[in-house]
Protein backbone atom coordinates (compact mmCIF):
# COMPACT_ATOMS: atom_id res chain seq x y z
CA UNK A 1 0.00 0.00 0.00
CA UNK A 2 1.38 3.41 -0.92
CA UNK A 3 2.10 5.62 2.12
CA UNK A 4 -0.33 8.40 2.79
CA UNK A 5 2.54 10.90 2.90
CA UNK A 6 3.91 9.95 -0.53
CA UNK A 7 0.50 10.08 -2.17
CA UNK A 8 -0.08 13.51 -0.63
CA UNK A 9 3.31 14.68 -1.84
CA UNK A 10 2.69 13.53 -5.42
CA UNK A 11 -0.73 15.20 -5.59
CA UNK A 12 0.65 18.39 -4.06
CA UNK A 13 3.63 18.49 -6.39
CA UNK A 14 1.46 17.97 -9.47
CA UNK A 15 -0.89 20.72 -8.36
CA UNK A 16 2.07 23.01 -7.73
CA UNK A 17 3.52 22.31 -11.15
CA UNK A 18 0.18 23.12 -12.75
CA UNK A 19 0.08 26.66 -11.40
CA UNK A 20 0.61 28.98 -14.37
CA UNK A 21 3.50 31.37 -13.86
CA UNK A 22 3.99 30.26 -10.27
CA UNK A 23 6.62 32.38 -8.48
CA UNK A 24 8.04 31.38 -5.13
CA UNK A 25 9.43 33.52 -2.33
CA UNK A 26 13.16 34.20 -2.18
CA UNK A 27 15.28 33.10 0.78
CA UNK A 28 18.42 34.69 2.21
CA UNK A 29 20.83 33.45 4.89
CA UNK A 30 24.15 34.83 6.11
CA UNK A 31 27.09 33.49 8.10
CA UNK A 32 30.14 35.14 9.66
CA UNK A 33 33.35 33.13 9.34
CA UNK A 34 35.98 33.32 12.11
CA UNK A 35 38.25 35.47 9.92
CA UNK A 36 35.50 38.09 9.68
CA UNK A 37 34.30 37.21 6.17
CA UNK A 38 30.55 37.63 5.78
CA UNK A 39 29.00 34.99 3.53
CA UNK A 40 25.49 35.56 2.13
CA UNK A 41 23.49 33.10 0.04
CA UNK A 42 20.18 33.85 -1.64
CA UNK A 43 17.79 31.55 -3.44
CA UNK A 44 15.16 32.79 -5.86
CA UNK A 45 14.52 33.80 -9.45
CA UNK A 46 17.47 35.51 -11.09
CA UNK A 47 15.31 38.47 -12.10
CA UNK A 48 14.05 38.97 -8.54
CA UNK A 49 17.53 38.72 -7.05
CA UNK A 50 19.03 41.06 -9.64
CA UNK A 51 21.52 38.38 -10.67
CA UNK A 52 23.13 38.53 -14.10
CA UNK A 53 24.54 35.54 -15.94
CA UNK A 54 21.41 33.38 -15.79
CA UNK A 55 18.05 33.28 -17.53
CA UNK A 56 15.77 35.76 -15.72
CA UNK A 57 13.20 33.09 -14.86
CA UNK A 58 15.73 30.53 -13.66
CA UNK A 59 15.89 29.79 -9.96
CA UNK A 60 19.45 30.24 -8.74
CA UNK A 61 21.51 30.20 -5.57
CA UNK A 62 23.58 33.37 -5.44
CA UNK A 63 26.63 33.61 -3.13
CA UNK A 64 28.60 36.64 -2.01
CA UNK A 65 31.46 37.04 0.47
CA UNK A 66 32.72 40.33 1.87
CA UNK A 67 36.16 40.20 3.49
CA UNK A 68 37.52 42.41 6.25
CA UNK A 69 39.32 44.54 3.66
CA UNK A 70 35.87 45.17 2.12
CA UNK A 71 36.64 43.19 -1.04
CA UNK A 72 33.63 41.38 -2.46
CA UNK A 73 33.44 38.00 -4.23
CA UNK A 74 30.22 36.83 -5.90
CA UNK A 75 29.08 33.81 -7.89
CA UNK A 76 26.10 31.70 -8.84
CA UNK A 77 26.62 28.32 -7.20
CA UNK A 78 27.42 26.13 -10.23
CA UNK A 79 24.57 23.97 -11.45
CA UNK A 80 21.85 25.91 -9.62
CA UNK A 81 20.70 28.09 -12.56
CA UNK A 82 17.72 25.91 -13.52
CA UNK A 83 13.95 26.07 -13.60
CA UNK A 84 13.75 24.12 -10.33
CA UNK A 85 12.59 25.97 -7.20
CA UNK A 86 15.09 25.86 -4.31
CA UNK A 87 14.23 26.25 -0.63
CA UNK A 88 15.30 25.33 2.92
CA UNK A 89 18.64 27.13 2.55
CA UNK A 90 21.19 26.48 5.31
CA UNK A 91 24.82 27.52 5.79
CA UNK A 92 27.74 26.10 7.77
CA UNK A 93 31.47 26.85 7.91
CA UNK A 94 34.22 24.48 8.99
CA UNK A 95 37.18 26.46 10.31
CA UNK A 96 39.50 23.45 10.38
CA UNK A 97 39.26 22.91 6.62
CA UNK A 98 38.22 26.48 5.70
CA UNK A 99 35.14 25.15 3.94
CA UNK A 100 31.72 26.75 3.38
CA UNK A 101 28.75 24.40 3.01
CA UNK A 102 25.32 25.23 1.60
CA UNK A 103 22.33 22.91 1.97
CA UNK A 104 19.01 23.20 0.16
CA UNK A 105 15.99 21.28 -1.09
CA UNK A 106 15.40 21.32 -4.84
CA UNK A 107 11.92 20.82 -6.26
CA UNK A 108 11.92 18.78 -9.46
CA UNK A 109 8.21 18.14 -9.87
CA UNK A 110 6.87 15.64 -9.11
CA UNK A 111 9.72 14.90 -6.72
CA UNK A 112 12.24 16.76 -4.56
CA UNK A 113 15.77 16.12 -3.38
CA UNK A 114 18.36 17.41 -0.94
CA UNK A 115 21.53 18.96 -2.39
CA UNK A 116 24.81 20.14 -0.89
CA UNK A 117 27.23 22.73 -2.24
CA UNK A 118 30.82 23.00 -1.00
CA UNK A 119 33.16 26.00 -1.38
CA UNK A 120 36.82 25.19 -0.73
CA UNK A 121 39.89 27.18 -1.81
CA UNK A 122 37.78 29.35 -4.07
CA UNK A 123 36.16 26.49 -5.99
CA UNK A 124 32.55 25.31 -5.75
CA UNK A 125 31.46 21.68 -5.88
CA UNK A 126 27.76 20.88 -6.12
CA UNK A 127 26.47 17.43 -5.30
CA UNK A 128 24.35 15.37 -7.57
CA UNK A 129 20.93 14.57 -6.20
CA UNK A 130 21.07 12.37 -3.15
CA UNK A 131 19.80 8.87 -4.03
CA UNK A 132 16.19 7.91 -3.47
CA UNK A 133 13.71 5.16 -4.26
CA UNK A 134 11.90 6.35 -7.39
CA UNK A 135 9.50 9.29 -7.00
CA UNK A 136 10.05 10.81 -3.59
CA UNK A 137 9.59 13.87 -1.45
CA UNK A 138 12.46 15.17 0.68
CA UNK A 139 11.50 17.37 3.62
CA UNK A 140 13.14 19.57 6.24
CA UNK A 141 16.82 18.70 5.85
CA UNK A 142 19.19 19.69 8.65
CA UNK A 143 22.98 19.63 8.65
CA UNK A 144 25.54 19.63 11.43
CA UNK A 145 29.34 19.88 11.50
CA UNK A 146 31.20 17.96 14.20
CA UNK A 147 34.82 17.03 14.89
CA UNK A 148 36.07 13.72 16.22
CA UNK A 149 39.61 12.86 17.33
CA UNK A 150 40.86 9.72 15.56
CA UNK A 151 44.15 7.87 15.14
CA UNK A 152 45.80 5.67 12.53
CA UNK A 153 49.13 3.95 11.96
CA UNK A 154 51.61 5.31 9.44
CA UNK A 155 53.84 3.12 7.28
CA UNK A 156 56.23 2.65 10.21
CA UNK A 157 53.42 1.75 12.64
CA UNK A 158 53.68 5.06 14.46
CA UNK A 159 50.41 6.35 15.90
CA UNK A 160 49.18 9.50 14.16
CA UNK A 161 46.37 11.48 15.80
CA UNK A 162 44.16 13.74 13.72
CA UNK A 163 40.77 15.44 13.92
CA UNK A 164 38.09 14.54 11.41
CA UNK A 165 35.67 17.20 10.13
CA UNK A 166 32.36 15.41 9.65
CA UNK A 167 29.29 16.78 7.89
CA UNK A 168 26.03 15.08 8.91
CA UNK A 169 22.71 15.61 7.12
CA UNK A 170 19.28 14.34 8.15
CA UNK A 171 15.91 14.67 6.41
CA UNK A 172 12.54 12.98 6.08
CA UNK A 173 11.87 11.15 2.84
CA UNK A 174 8.59 9.85 1.48
CA UNK A 175 9.30 7.20 -1.12
CA UNK A 176 8.66 3.47 -1.09
CA UNK A 177 8.91 3.89 2.67
CA UNK A 178 8.46 6.97 4.81
CA UNK A 179 11.57 7.34 6.93
CA UNK A 180 14.36 9.52 8.24
CA UNK A 181 17.55 9.35 6.19
CA UNK A 182 21.08 10.23 7.24
CA UNK A 183 24.15 11.16 5.18
CA UNK A 184 27.75 11.86 6.14
CA UNK A 185 30.78 13.39 4.47
CA UNK A 186 34.31 13.38 5.90
CA UNK A 187 35.41 16.72 4.51
CA UNK A 188 39.16 16.25 4.83
CA UNK A 189 39.22 12.77 3.23
CA UNK A 190 37.01 13.01 0.16
CA UNK A 191 38.46 15.94 -1.72
CA UNK A 192 35.61 18.03 -0.31
CA UNK A 193 33.34 16.50 -2.95
CA UNK A 194 29.70 16.28 -1.78
CA UNK A 195 29.16 13.53 -4.35
CA UNK A 196 30.99 11.35 -1.79
CA UNK A 197 28.14 11.63 0.69
CA UNK A 198 27.30 8.20 2.10
CA UNK A 199 23.57 7.75 2.70
CA UNK A 200 21.73 5.53 5.18
CA UNK A 201 18.15 4.76 6.14
CA UNK A 202 18.18 5.49 9.88
CA UNK A 203 15.63 2.82 10.88
CA UNK A 204 17.56 0.21 8.89
CA UNK A 205 20.72 0.99 10.87
CA UNK A 206 18.75 -0.23 13.89
CA UNK A 207 17.44 -3.34 12.16
CA UNK A 208 14.01 -1.78 11.59
CA UNK A 209 12.91 -2.10 7.97
CA UNK A 210 9.72 -2.84 6.13
CA UNK A 211 6.29 -1.24 5.80
CA UNK A 212 5.88 2.21 7.35
CA UNK A 213 2.21 2.74 8.17
CA UNK A 214 1.34 6.38 8.83
CA UNK A 215 -1.99 5.63 10.46
CA UNK A 216 -3.14 8.63 12.50
CA UNK A 217 0.35 9.92 13.33
CA UNK A 218 0.26 13.74 12.96
CA UNK A 219 2.61 14.82 10.19
CA UNK A 220 4.41 17.25 12.50
CA UNK A 221 5.48 14.25 14.55
CA UNK A 222 7.60 12.69 11.80
CA UNK A 223 8.40 15.31 9.13
CA UNK A 224 11.09 17.09 11.18
CA UNK A 225 13.97 14.77 12.18
CA UNK A 226 16.71 16.63 14.04
CA UNK A 227 20.47 16.54 14.58
CA UNK A 228 22.26 17.81 17.68
CA UNK A 229 25.86 17.56 18.88
CA UNK A 230 26.42 15.38 21.95
CA UNK A 231 28.74 17.66 23.89
CA UNK A 232 32.34 17.99 22.68
CA UNK A 233 32.88 14.30 21.92
CA UNK A 234 32.15 14.63 18.20
CA UNK A 235 29.16 12.33 18.52
CA UNK A 236 25.84 13.27 16.91
CA UNK A 237 22.35 12.80 18.32
CA UNK A 238 19.52 12.15 15.88
CA UNK A 239 15.86 12.40 16.89
CA UNK A 240 13.32 10.84 14.52
CA UNK A 241 10.12 8.85 14.27
CA UNK A 242 10.42 5.23 13.16
CA UNK A 243 7.08 4.39 11.57
CA UNK A 244 7.96 0.75 11.03
CA UNK A 245 8.74 0.19 14.72
CA UNK A 246 5.96 2.64 15.71
CA UNK A 247 8.35 4.48 18.03
CA UNK A 248 10.04 7.83 18.42
CA UNK A 249 13.77 7.35 18.84
CA UNK A 250 16.88 9.29 19.83
CA UNK A 251 20.09 7.65 18.65
CA UNK A 252 23.77 8.46 19.17
CA UNK A 253 25.95 8.35 16.07
CA UNK A 254 29.73 8.14 16.21
CA UNK A 255 32.58 6.64 14.18
CA UNK A 256 35.53 4.34 14.88
CA UNK A 257 38.39 6.22 16.56
CA UNK A 258 40.97 3.55 15.65
CA UNK A 259 41.21 3.84 11.88
CA UNK A 260 43.80 1.14 11.35
CA UNK A 261 46.57 1.45 8.78
CA UNK A 262 45.76 3.22 5.51
CA UNK A 263 48.82 1.81 3.72
CA UNK A 264 47.68 -1.75 4.48
CA UNK A 265 45.10 -2.88 1.88
CA UNK A 266 43.87 -5.58 4.28
CA UNK A 267 43.20 -3.15 7.17
CA UNK A 268 39.58 -3.74 8.17
CA UNK A 269 39.58 -0.74 10.50
CA UNK A 270 40.64 1.59 7.70
CA UNK A 271 37.90 0.29 5.38
CA UNK A 272 35.26 0.72 8.10
CA UNK A 273 36.38 4.12 9.43
CA UNK A 274 33.41 6.02 7.93
CA UNK A 275 30.68 3.54 8.84
CA UNK A 276 28.43 5.05 11.55
CA UNK A 277 28.13 3.34 14.92
CA UNK A 278 24.52 3.84 15.99
CA UNK A 279 22.96 3.14 19.37
CA UNK A 280 19.54 3.96 20.80
CA UNK A 281 19.78 6.34 23.75
CA UNK A 282 16.05 6.78 24.35
CA UNK A 283 12.77 5.81 22.76
CA UNK A 284 9.09 6.26 23.39
CA UNK A 285 5.71 5.98 21.74
CA UNK A 286 4.75 7.87 18.61
CA UNK A 287 4.36 11.65 19.24
CA UNK A 288 0.61 11.76 18.73
CA UNK A 289 0.18 15.17 20.44
CA UNK A 290 2.14 17.20 17.89
CA UNK A 291 0.22 19.20 15.31
CA UNK A 292 -0.41 18.24 11.70
CA UNK A 293 1.39 20.29 9.06
CA UNK A 294 1.40 20.42 5.28
CA UNK A 295 4.43 18.51 4.04
CA UNK A 296 5.78 21.22 1.76
CA UNK A 297 4.93 24.19 3.97
CA UNK A 298 7.71 26.56 5.02
CA UNK A 299 8.21 29.09 7.79
CA UNK A 300 7.83 29.25 11.54
CA UNK A 301 4.08 28.62 11.43
CA UNK A 302 4.63 25.09 10.14
CA UNK A 303 7.95 24.07 11.67
CA UNK A 304 8.31 21.62 14.52
CA UNK A 305 11.58 21.83 16.46
CA UNK A 306 13.14 19.18 18.69
CA UNK A 307 15.64 19.69 21.49
CA UNK A 308 17.45 16.77 23.13
CA UNK A 309 18.26 17.26 26.79
CA UNK A 310 19.38 15.38 29.87
CA UNK A 311 18.90 11.63 29.65
CA UNK A 312 18.52 12.08 25.88
CA UNK A 313 14.95 13.26 26.45
CA UNK A 314 13.40 15.01 23.41
CA UNK A 315 11.22 18.13 23.65
CA UNK A 316 9.10 19.00 20.60
CA UNK A 317 7.77 22.54 20.07
CA UNK A 318 5.56 24.19 17.44
CA UNK A 319 3.56 27.34 16.81
CA UNK A 320 -0.22 27.17 17.03
CA UNK A 321 -1.78 30.54 16.23
CA UNK A 322 -1.06 32.89 19.14
CA UNK A 323 0.69 30.25 21.26
CA UNK A 324 3.85 28.19 21.26
CA UNK A 325 3.04 24.65 22.31
CA UNK A 326 5.40 21.89 23.39
CA UNK A 327 5.54 18.41 24.78
CA UNK A 328 8.40 16.27 26.03
CA UNK A 329 9.04 12.61 26.54
CA UNK A 330 8.63 11.99 30.27
CA UNK A 331 9.19 8.39 31.27
CA UNK A 332 7.18 6.00 29.09
CA UNK A 333 4.94 8.63 27.45
CA UNK A 334 4.74 12.18 26.12
CA UNK A 335 3.75 14.83 28.64
CA UNK A 336 0.54 16.85 28.27
CA UNK A 337 0.90 19.68 25.77
CA UNK A 338 1.91 22.93 27.49
CA UNK A 339 1.71 26.46 26.07
CA UNK A 340 3.28 29.90 26.11
CA UNK A 341 0.98 32.69 24.96
CA UNK A 342 2.50 34.93 22.26
CA UNK A 343 2.12 38.71 22.16
CA UNK A 344 4.23 41.80 21.48
CA UNK A 345 6.33 41.15 24.57
CA UNK A 346 6.56 37.37 24.21
CA UNK A 347 7.49 36.83 20.57
CA UNK A 348 7.69 33.45 18.89
CA UNK A 349 11.49 33.65 18.83
CA UNK A 350 11.66 34.45 22.58
CA UNK A 351 9.23 31.70 23.50
CA UNK A 352 11.09 29.15 21.37
CA UNK A 353 14.37 30.16 23.01
CA UNK A 354 12.83 29.58 26.44
CA UNK A 355 11.52 26.14 25.47
CA UNK A 356 14.81 25.20 23.83
CA UNK A 357 16.75 26.24 26.93
CA UNK A 358 14.42 24.26 29.16
CA UNK A 359 14.71 21.22 26.91
CA UNK A 360 18.51 21.34 26.90
CA UNK A 361 18.76 21.59 30.69
CA UNK A 362 16.24 18.92 31.56
C-alpha atoms as one frame of an Amber mdcrd trajectory, in Angstrom:
protein
   0.000   0.000   0.000   1.380   3.408  -0.922   2.102   5.622   2.121  -0.328
   8.401   2.786   2.542  10.900   2.901   3.913   9.948  -0.528   0.503  10.079
  -2.166  -0.084  13.507  -0.632   3.310  14.677  -1.841   2.687  13.530  -5.415
  -0.727  15.198  -5.591   0.645  18.389  -4.055   3.627  18.488  -6.385   1.464
  17.969  -9.468  -0.894  20.719  -8.364   2.068  23.015  -7.726   3.520  22.312
 -11.151   0.179  23.123 -12.754   0.079  26.661 -11.402   0.611  28.984 -14.371
   3.504  31.369 -13.864   3.994  30.256 -10.268   6.620  32.379  -8.481   8.042
  31.378  -5.128   9.429  33.518  -2.328  13.161  34.198  -2.185  15.280  33.102
   0.779  18.425  34.686   2.207  20.829  33.454   4.886  24.149  34.825   6.110
  27.094  33.486   8.096  30.140  35.144   9.659  33.346  33.128   9.341  35.982
  33.318  12.114  38.246  35.469   9.921  35.504  38.093   9.677  34.301  37.214
   6.175  30.545  37.632   5.781  28.999  34.985   3.527  25.495  35.562   2.133
  23.492  33.100   0.037  20.182  33.850  -1.637  17.792  31.545  -3.440  15.157
  32.787  -5.859  14.520  33.798  -9.451  17.474  35.514 -11.086  15.315  38.469
 -12.104  14.045  38.975  -8.544  17.531  38.719  -7.045  19.033  41.063  -9.639
  21.516  38.376 -10.670  23.130  38.531 -14.096  24.540  35.541 -15.938  21.405
  33.379 -15.791  18.051  33.278 -17.530  15.770  35.759 -15.721  13.196  33.093
 -14.862  15.733  30.527 -13.663  15.887  29.786  -9.956  19.454  30.238  -8.735
  21.507  30.198  -5.565  23.581  33.373  -5.443  26.630  33.610  -3.130  28.601
  36.636  -2.008  31.460  37.036   0.465  32.718  40.327   1.872  36.164  40.196
   3.491  37.520  42.407   6.253  39.322  44.539   3.661  35.869  45.172   2.121
  36.640  43.190  -1.035  33.630  41.375  -2.458  33.438  38.003  -4.228  30.219
  36.832  -5.901  29.082  33.810  -7.891  26.095  31.700  -8.836  26.615  28.316
  -7.201  27.424  26.126 -10.227  24.569  23.966 -11.448  21.848  25.909  -9.624
  20.698  28.086 -12.564  17.720  25.914 -13.524  13.953  26.070 -13.602  13.754
  24.123 -10.330  12.594  25.965  -7.204  15.095  25.858  -4.314  14.228  26.252
  -0.630  15.295  25.330   2.918  18.641  27.135   2.549  21.192  26.484   5.310
  24.819  27.516   5.793  27.740  26.105   7.773  31.466  26.853   7.912  34.222
  24.482   8.985  37.184  26.458  10.312  39.500  23.450  10.380  39.256  22.908
   6.615  38.221  26.480   5.703  35.141  25.154   3.936  31.722  26.751   3.383
  28.748  24.400   3.012  25.319  25.228   1.597  22.334  22.905   1.967  19.010
  23.199   0.164  15.994  21.282  -1.095  15.396  21.321  -4.841  11.916  20.817
  -6.258  11.922  18.780  -9.462   8.206  18.138  -9.867   6.869  15.639  -9.110
   9.720  14.900  -6.717  12.239  16.765  -4.558  15.771  16.121  -3.380  18.362
  17.412  -0.942  21.534  18.959  -2.387  24.805  20.137  -0.890  27.229  22.726
  -2.242  30.817  22.998  -1.000  33.159  26.004  -1.382  36.821  25.189  -0.734
  39.886  27.176  -1.807  37.779  29.354  -4.072  36.155  26.491  -5.993  32.552
  25.314  -5.749  31.464  21.678  -5.883  27.763  20.880  -6.124  26.475  17.427
  -5.304  24.351  15.367  -7.573  20.931  14.568  -6.201  21.071  12.368  -3.150
  19.798   8.874  -4.034  16.188   7.912  -3.473  13.714   5.164  -4.262  11.898
   6.350  -7.387   9.495   9.290  -7.002  10.049  10.811  -3.588   9.593  13.866
  -1.454  12.462  15.172   0.683  11.502  17.368   3.623  13.144  19.569   6.239
  16.824  18.701   5.847  19.189  19.687   8.646  22.976  19.633   8.646  25.541
  19.626  11.430  29.340  19.880  11.497  31.204  17.963  14.203  34.820  17.031
  14.892  36.073  13.725  16.220  39.615  12.860  17.326  40.857   9.719  15.563
  44.145   7.868  15.139  45.803   5.669  12.528  49.133   3.952  11.965  51.607
   5.308   9.438  53.841   3.116   7.284  56.225   2.653  10.210  53.422   1.750
  12.642  53.680   5.063  14.456  50.408   6.345  15.901  49.184   9.505  14.164
  46.374  11.479  15.800  44.165  13.742  13.715  40.772  15.442  13.923  38.094
  14.539  11.406  35.669  17.203  10.133  32.355  15.409   9.653  29.289  16.782
   7.888  26.031  15.084   8.915  22.708  15.608   7.124  19.275  14.336   8.147
  15.915  14.671   6.408  12.535  12.976   6.076  11.869  11.151   2.836   8.585
   9.853   1.475   9.302   7.200  -1.115   8.659   3.471  -1.092   8.908   3.889
   2.673   8.455   6.973   4.814  11.571   7.343   6.925  14.358   9.521   8.240
  17.549   9.353   6.190  21.078  10.226   7.241  24.147  11.163   5.182  27.746
  11.864   6.145  30.783  13.386   4.468  34.309  13.381   5.896  35.415  16.720
   4.514  39.164  16.245   4.829  39.222  12.769   3.227  37.010  13.013   0.163
  38.461  15.939  -1.720  35.605  18.026  -0.308  33.342  16.504  -2.946  29.701
  16.280  -1.779  29.157  13.526  -4.351  30.994  11.351  -1.794  28.137  11.629
   0.690  27.298   8.203   2.097  23.574   7.751   2.704  21.734   5.526   5.179
  18.147   4.761   6.143  18.180   5.489   9.879  15.633   2.815  10.879  17.559
   0.212   8.887  20.721   0.988  10.870  18.755  -0.233  13.892  17.439  -3.340
  12.163  14.007  -1.785  11.588  12.915  -2.102   7.970   9.718  -2.841   6.125
   6.290  -1.243   5.799   5.884   2.215   7.351   2.208   2.744   8.174   1.341
   6.382   8.827  -1.993   5.626  10.465  -3.141   8.629  12.499   0.349   9.920
  13.328   0.260  13.739  12.962   2.612  14.821  10.193   4.410  17.248  12.497
   5.482  14.253  14.552   7.602  12.692  11.797   8.400  15.312   9.125  11.093
  17.093  11.181  13.969  14.773  12.176  16.711  16.628  14.037  20.467  16.536
  14.583  22.259  17.809  17.683  25.858  17.559  18.876  26.416  15.381  21.946
  28.744  17.662  23.887  32.337  17.985  22.676  32.881  14.300  21.916  32.152
  14.629  18.204  29.159  12.332  18.521  25.844  13.266  16.908  22.348  12.795
  18.316  19.522  12.147  15.881  15.865  12.401  16.891  13.325  10.840  14.519
  10.119   8.849  14.270  10.424   5.227  13.162   7.080   4.393  11.569   7.960
   0.749  11.025   8.737   0.186  14.720   5.959   2.636  15.709   8.350   4.483
  18.034  10.045   7.831  18.417  13.773   7.352  18.843  16.877   9.288  19.834
  20.087   7.654  18.648  23.770   8.462  19.169  25.952   8.345  16.069  29.729
   8.138  16.206  32.577   6.644  14.175  35.534   4.345  14.885  38.387   6.219
  16.559  40.968   3.546  15.649  41.213   3.842  11.882  43.799   1.136  11.346
  46.568   1.450   8.779  45.758   3.224   5.506  48.825   1.807   3.718  47.678
  -1.755   4.481  45.105  -2.882   1.876  43.872  -5.581   4.280  43.204  -3.152
   7.166  39.582  -3.743   8.165  39.581  -0.745  10.499  40.638   1.587   7.696
  37.900   0.288   5.383  35.258   0.721   8.099  36.378   4.118   9.426  33.411
   6.016   7.928  30.680   3.538   8.844  28.426   5.046  11.548  28.130   3.342
  14.917  24.520   3.839  15.994  22.965   3.141  19.374  19.537   3.957  20.801
  19.784   6.341  23.748  16.048   6.782  24.351  12.772   5.808  22.760   9.094
   6.255  23.389   5.705   5.983  21.736   4.750   7.873  18.613   4.362  11.646
  19.242   0.607  11.764  18.731   0.180  15.173  20.445   2.136  17.204  17.892
   0.216  19.203  15.309  -0.410  18.237  11.704   1.389  20.290   9.058   1.398
  20.417   5.278   4.427  18.507   4.043   5.783  21.222   1.759   4.935  24.191
   3.972   7.715  26.561   5.019   8.207  29.087   7.787   7.832  29.246  11.542
   4.077  28.622  11.428   4.626  25.091  10.139   7.950  24.069  11.666   8.307
  21.617  14.524  11.585  21.827  16.463  13.138  19.179  18.691  15.639  19.694
  21.490  17.453  16.774  23.130  18.258  17.263  26.795  19.383  15.377  29.873
  18.898  11.630  29.651  18.519  12.081  25.883  14.952  13.256  26.447  13.399
  15.012  23.406  11.216  18.127  23.651   9.102  19.002  20.596   7.766  22.536
  20.066   5.561  24.191  17.442   3.560  27.340  16.813  -0.217  27.169  17.025
  -1.777  30.541  16.229  -1.057  32.886  19.136   0.694  30.255  21.256   3.845
  28.191  21.256   3.042  24.648  22.309   5.400  21.892  23.385   5.540  18.407
  24.784   8.404  16.274  26.033   9.039  12.607  26.542   8.626  11.993  30.266
   9.190   8.393  31.266   7.184   6.003  29.089   4.943   8.630  27.447   4.742
  12.176  26.115   3.753  14.831  28.639   0.540  16.847  28.270   0.901  19.683
  25.766   1.911  22.928  27.494   1.710  26.457  26.068   3.285  29.900  26.107
   0.985  32.688  24.961   2.497  34.930  22.257   2.119  38.708  22.158   4.233
  41.796  21.482   6.331  41.149  24.568   6.563  37.369  24.209   7.486  36.828
  20.571   7.685  33.448  18.889  11.486  33.650  18.832  11.662  34.452  22.576
   9.233  31.698  23.495  11.087  29.150  21.372  14.366  30.162  23.014  12.828
  29.580  26.440  11.523  26.138  25.469  14.811  25.204  23.828  16.747  26.235
  26.925  14.422  24.255  29.162  14.707  21.219  26.907  18.506  21.342  26.900
  18.762  21.595  30.688  16.236  18.917  31.556
